[in-house]
Every structure is written in structure tokens, then in C-alpha cells.
Amino acid sequence: MTTLLKGSCLAIYLLALAGLVVEIPASVAAPVRYAALILLGAHMVEVLVAFKTIRLYRGPLWVSILLTVLFGFLHWMPLARNGRENRAPERA
């Protein structure tokens, strides 16, 4: 499921970029452009909101930020889940 959603994000971005280079019907181009802008904007906000979780990525921080800008919670939610699982339970 995650792969399908990530592929959909990439498809929207690629269609929006293709619309800048080749002629795409306006009935398709405008909604795709707006969808891409909304996705990118929402994902940039997610970088700020989920920065602690984004830092858990084992690679370079800039790669994790880029993946979050592209895929949003599809990237950082598994990091949060793994972080919770790896954390030892606190005992009193």
C-alpha cells in the first residue's frame, strides 16, 4: 500500500513537471499543478512538525528531509514506529 501511495505522489509530481515542458490539456494540467503544490506545501510543514522523527533516519539528514518533502508521512511514520519499538519500556 505504501508503495502505491508513494508512486501516486511521484506521478503527480512528474505530471506537473511534464506539464511545464509538453502541452497537456488544461483540464488535466491545472488540477495536477495545484495538487503538486498542495502536496509539497503540506509535506514542507510536516518537516517542521515531525523533525525529531525525521532525524531518526539512518542516512544523512538532508536525504530524510528530501524524502519527507516528497512523500510526507509515508517516509517518517515508519521511522516513528521503529523508534517506539526500539525504545525500551520504562519501569518504575
N, C-alpha and C positions, 0 to 999 in steps of 0.2 A: 504494500500500500504506500509506504514511504517513497519508494522508487517511482511509482506512478505520480505522486504529488510533486516530487522534485522534477520529474520530466515535464509536468504541466507548467511549472514555474519557468523552466528553461524554454519551453515552447513559446510562452507569452513573451519572454524577453527577446527571443530570436525573431519572432514575427514582428515585434515592434522595431527592432533594428533593420529587418528586411524592408519594412515599410519606408524607411528613410532612403533606401537605395533603389528599390524597384517600385513600380506602380502597383499598388494594392487598392482594391475598391474602397472608397471612403466609408462604406457601411461596415467594413471589417477593420480598416486601419485605425480609425478614431477610437473605437472601444478597446482595441488591443493596446494602443498607446496609453490610454488612461489607466487601463488595468496594470500595465507595467509600471507606470509612475506611482500608482497607489501601492502596489506590492513593494517597490523599492523604498518608498517613504515609510511604510509600516515596518519593514524589516530594519531600516535605519534606527527607528525608535526602539525596536527590540534590542539592538546592540547596547543602547543605553540602559534599558531595563534589566537585561539578563547578562550584564558584563561579568559578574562574578562567575556565572556558569560558563560563559564563553571562554574564560581563562582556563578552564579545566581541560581544554583540548590539548592533546599531547604534542601537536605540532606547533609551528610558530603562531604567535598571537594574531598577526595580520592575516594569516590564512583562515583562522577561525572567524575573524571579523568579516572577511570576504564571503565565507560560506554562509554566515548569518545574514548578510545583506542579500545574498542570492536566494536563500532557502528559508530564512526565518527560524521559527520554532522547529522545523524539520531537522535543523542542524543541532540546535542547543538543547532540545528536550531529551534526546538520548544521553547527552553529557550530564544533564541534571540527574537523570535516572541512575546512571552508572555511579555518579558521585554519592547519591544516597545509599546505594547498595554497598559501596566500598567503605563507607563510614562505619566505624564500629558503634554499636548501640551503647548509649550512656547508661551506666548503672549507678545507683545511689549507694 
